[in-house]
């Protein structure tokens, strides 16, 4: 596990559309977040990542050729958890002002080639907002180290990670949790991609599911996603009429691609949860 930057690069690229985000809000202001992604065809990029991590000290490759990155083609099962701080090479750690701040993040990678399953989970647990902000600042510093390399031009790493992990704002004095919502079309506009993609989005419902254009759009815009929020007490109310309430747990389901195909507006108002 020699190159942490490789993990971050691949992670940020393939994780634009998490399939499940689960958040535990606790009454002591601590929190746990798990973001799960079905890697699908992106699993080969993870294969490249793992091969990069297994390079020798001199940078030499293993016996595999550069083309053999299809994990599903191998009789392989993988179930591993990597902690950002623990796998950090000394050469990178000594350049960071607060490397231990990255320790609140784990990556859980599970692959079963027989069942063609590839799942990546990002798991973050922090005591308070200060500890979380330390992590994001350390991540930004990490990307600056490689600013002339593969991460260059990839956008604000800190903001990309914040968006990917989601955010909750807890007002524990009033027993309220607020979940901000972002508009994926606005994000595309910020990146200068919306104008070019607009004709394709307008004809999205006519595209075959297996077409290249459809797959490219699905990499940039989320399909069906689920967000589960656990709060410290039984839920009394949420302003989303489609939410599923079960005791102290609320489940929200979104599908940006379906809204686009149906010609509907993207909801942008924050979700509110009131609990006992």
C-alpha positions in Angstrom: 0.0 0.0 0.0 2.5 2.6 -1.1 0.6 5.2 -3.1 -2.3 6.9 -1.2 -2.8 9.4 -4.0 -3.7 6.6 -6.4 -6.6 5.7 -4.1 -7.8 9.2 -3.8 -7.7 9.8 -7.6 -9.7 6.7 -8.5 -12.0 7.3 -5.6 -12.9 10.8 -6.6 -13.4 9.7 -10.3 -15.6 6.7 -9.8 -17.6 7.9 -6.8 -19.6 10.7 -8.3 -22.9 8.8 -7.8 -23.0 6.8 -4.5 -25.8 4.3 -4.5 -26.2 4.4 -0.7 -25.3 7.0 1.9 -26.0 6.2 5.5 -25.4 8.7 8.4 -25.6 8.2 12.1 -26.2 11.5 14.0 -25.4 11.0 17.7 -26.5 13.2 20.7 -22.8 14.0 21.6 -22.3 15.7 18.2 -20.2 12.8 16.9 -21.2 11.2 13.6 -20.6 8.2 11.3 -21.0 8.2 7.6 -20.9 5.3 5.2 -21.0 5.9 1.4 -21.4 2.8 -0.8 -20.8 2.6 -4.5 -21.6 -0.2 -6.9 -18.4 -0.1 -9.0 -19.9 -1.9 -12.0 -17.7 -1.5 -15.0 -15.5 1.0 -13.0 -14.1 -2.1 -11.2 -11.3 -2.2 -13.8 -10.1 1.2 -12.7 -9.9 -0.2 -9.2 -7.9 -3.1 -10.6 -5.4 -0.6 -12.0 -5.3 1.1 -8.6 -4.5 -2.1 -6.8 -1.8 -3.0 -9.3 -0.3 0.4 -8.8 -0.3 -0.1 -5.1 1.5 -3.4 -5.6 4.4 -2.0 -7.6 7.9 -2.8 -6.3 10.0 -0.2 -4.5 11.8 0.5 -7.7 8.5 1.2 -9.5 8.7 -2.0 -11.5 5.5 -3.8 -12.7 4.5 -7.3 -11.7 4.3 -10.0 -14.3 0.8 -8.9 -15.5 0.6 -6.8 -18.7 -0.8 -3.3 -18.6 -4.0 -4.6 -20.3 -5.0 -7.1 -17.7 -7.1 -4.9 -15.4 -10.4 -6.9 -15.6 -10.8 -8.2 -12.0 -13.9 -10.1 -13.0 -11.9 -12.2 -15.4 -9.9 -13.6 -12.5 -11.0 -16.1 -10.0 -10.6 -13.7 -7.2 -12.3 -12.6 -4.0 -11.2 -9.5 -2.2 -12.5 -8.0 1.1 -10.1 -5.5 2.5 -10.2 -2.3 4.6 -7.6 0.4 4.1 -7.2 3.3 6.5 -6.0 6.5 4.9 -3.4 7.3 7.5 -2.1 3.8 8.1 -1.3 3.1 4.5 0.4 6.5 3.9 4.0 6.2 2.8 6.6 8.1 4.8 7.5 10.3 1.8 4.0 11.8 1.8 3.4 11.9 5.6 6.4 14.0 6.2 5.1 16.6 3.8 1.7 17.0 5.5 1.2 19.3 8.5 -1.5 17.1 10.0 -1.3 13.6 8.5 -3.1 11.9 11.4 -6.3 13.9 10.5 -6.7 11.4 7.6 -7.2 8.6 10.0 -10.9 9.1 10.4 -11.4 7.6 6.9 -11.4 4.0 5.8 -12.0 2.5 2.4 -13.7 -0.9 2.3 -13.2 -2.7 -1.1 -15.1 -5.9 -1.7 -14.8 -7.9 -5.0 -16.3 -11.3 -5.9 -15.3 -12.1 -9.5 -17.6 -15.2 -9.6 -20.7 -13.2 -8.7 -19.3 -10.1 -10.6 -19.8 -8.0 -7.5 -17.6 -4.9 -6.9 -18.5 -2.6 -4.0 -16.5 0.2 -2.5 -17.5 1.8 0.9 -16.1 5.0 2.3 -16.4 5.0 6.1 -15.8 8.0 8.1 -16.3 8.4 11.9 -15.6 11.7 13.7 -16.0 13.2 17.2 -17.0 16.7 16.1 -17.1 19.1 13.2 -13.5 20.3 14.1 -12.2 16.8 13.5 -14.1 16.6 10.2 -12.7 19.9 9.0 -9.2 18.7 9.9 -9.7 15.8 7.6 -10.9 17.9 4.7 -7.9 20.3 5.1 -5.4 17.5 5.2 -7.0 16.0 2.0 -6.7 19.4 0.3 -3.0 19.5 1.3 -2.6 16.0 0.0 -3.9 17.0 -3.4 -1.6 20.0 -3.5 1.4 17.7 -3.1 0.4 16.2 -6.5 -0.9 19.4 -8.1 1.3 18.9 -11.1 0.4 15.2 -11.5 -2.8 13.1 -12.1 -4.9 15.2 -9.8 -4.2 18.5 -11.5 -7.2 20.1 -13.1 -9.6 17.7 -11.3 -11.4 20.5 -9.4 -11.4 21.3 -5.7 -10.7 18.0 -3.9 -12.1 19.2 -0.6 -15.4 20.3 -2.2 -15.6 17.2 -4.3 -15.2 15.0 -1.2 -17.7 17.0 0.8 -20.3 16.7 -2.0 -19.6 12.9 -2.3 -19.9 12.3 1.4 -23.0 14.4 1.8 -23.5 16.7 4.8 -25.9 16.9 7.7 -26.4 19.9 10.0 -27.6 18.9 13.5 -29.3 21.3 15.8 -29.3 19.0 18.9 -30.8 21.7 21.2 -34.0 21.7 19.0 -33.8 18.1 17.9 -33.5 19.0 14.2 -31.3 17.6 11.5 -31.0 19.4 8.2 -29.9 17.6 5.0 -28.8 20.1 2.3 -29.6 19.0 -1.3 -27.5 19.8 -4.3 -28.6 20.1 -7.9 -26.4 17.9 -10.1 -27.3 20.0 -13.1 -25.9 23.1 -11.4 -22.7 21.1 -10.7 -22.4 20.3 -14.4 -22.8 23.9 -15.2 -20.0 24.9 -12.7 -17.8 22.4 -14.5 -18.7 23.9 -17.9 -20.3 20.7 -19.1 -24.0 21.5 -19.1 -24.3 23.4 -22.3 -22.5 20.6 -24.2 -24.6 17.9 -22.6 -28.0 19.7 -22.8 -29.0 18.1 -26.2 -28.0 14.7 -24.9 -30.0 15.2 -21.7 -33.1 16.3 -23.7 -33.0 13.0 -25.7 -32.0 10.8 -22.7 -35.2 8.8 -22.6 -34.6 7.7 -26.1 -31.1 6.3 -25.6 -30.6 2.6 -25.2 -29.5 1.6 -21.7 -26.3 0.1 -23.0 -25.3 2.9 -25.3 -22.0 4.7 -24.7 -23.7 8.1 -24.4 -26.1 6.8 -21.8 -23.3 5.3 -19.8 -21.3 8.5 -19.9 -24.3 10.5 -18.6 -24.8 8.0 -15.8 -21.2 8.5 -14.7 -21.9 12.2 -14.3 -25.5 12.2 -13.0 -26.9 9.9 -10.3 -29.6 7.4 -11.0 -31.5 5.8 -8.1 -29.8 6.6 -4.8 -30.8 6.1 -1.2 -29.9 8.2 1.8 -30.6 6.8 5.3 -30.3 9.1 8.3 -30.3 7.7 11.9 -31.1 10.4 14.6 -30.8 10.2 18.4 -34.6 9.9 18.9 -37.8 8.7 17.2 -38.7 10.8 14.2 -41.7 13.1 14.6 -41.7 14.8 11.2 -39.9 15.3 7.9 -40.7 17.8 5.1 -40.2 15.2 2.4 -43.6 13.4 1.9 -41.9 10.5 0.1 -39.6 9.7 3.0 -39.9 6.4 4.8 -39.9 6.7 8.6 -39.0 3.8 10.8 -38.5 4.8 14.5 -35.3 6.8 14.6 -34.5 6.1 11.0 -35.5 8.0 7.8 -34.9 6.8 4.3 -34.9 9.2 1.3 -34.8 8.0 -2.3 -33.7 10.1 -5.3 -33.4 9.5 -9.0 -32.0 12.5 -10.9 -31.8 10.7 -14.2 -35.5 9.7 -14.0 -36.5 13.3 -13.2 -34.6 14.5 -16.3 -36.3 11.9 -18.5 -39.7 12.9 -17.0 -39.0 16.5 -17.7 -39.4 17.4 -14.0 -37.6 20.0 -11.9 -34.8 19.0 -9.5 -35.9 19.5 -5.9 -33.4 21.8 -4.2 -34.9 22.6 -0.8 -33.2 21.2 2.3 -34.7 18.2 3.9 -35.6 18.6 7.5 -36.0 15.9 10.2 -37.6 16.7 13.6 -37.1 14.0 16.3 -38.1 13.5 19.9 
